[in-house]
Amino acid sequence: MSYTVTNFLPLSGKDVITVNPRTGEILLTGALDFEEVNVFHFRIEAQDKGYPPLSGHCRVVLQVLDVND
C-alpha cells in the first residue's frame, strides 16, 4: 500500500500536515495556531501495488483546539 494526501483546505495545510507514504500515519511538520486556522480538511488516498492498482480514499477533518481556553 502507498498513501498520499491531497486537496488541502486551506492550502496552508500542505506546510504543516503530511502522511507517511508507507503507513498512512498523519504527521504534523509544523506548529498549529488556533487563531490562524482552526480546521483543516484534506483527503488521503490509499493505493495497492496490484495490477491494475486499486485505490480508495477518505476525507479527514482536523480540528485545532485553543489550549489557552
N, C-alpha and C positions, 0 to 999 in steps of 0.2 A: 504494500500500500504506500501511496505517497499523498501528502496533504498540501494544499495551497490555500492561501487566504486572499480574498478579492472583495471588491465592492464596498470599500470603506465609506461610511458616512459618520462624521465628516472626514474629509480626505486626510486630515492631520493624524488620523488613527494609524496610517502607514508608518509614522515616525515613532510610535510608542507600543505597537502591538505586532507580534509575529507569531507564526505557528511552526513548530518543529516539523520538517517535511517527512520525517520517518515515523514519528509517534502521534502527531496531531495535537501535541500539548501546546496550549496557548501560553505565550510568554510576554511579559512586559519588558520593553527595551528602554524605557524612559519613565519619567515621573508623570503621574496623572494629577491634574489640578481641577477640582470640582468647579471652581469659579470660571475656568476657561471652557471646559466641555464636561457635561455630566452624564452623557450617554453616547456610547459608540455602537454602531450597527455594522456588522460585516458578515461575510459568507465564507464558509470553509468547504472546500471540495476535496473528496477522497477518491482516488483512482487506483484500481488494482493493476497488476502487471500482466494480465491475461491478454489473449489475442482473440478477438479485439478487446481492448481495455474497457472495463465497466467503471462507471463513476456515480457518485451520489453527492449531495450537498446538504448543508444545513445553514440556517441563519442564526447568528449569535448576537445577543444584545448584552453589552457590558455596561452596567450602571455604576458610576463613580459616586461614592458616598462622601459627604463632607465630614471629616473627622473632627473638625472644630465644633460642630453642633452636637 
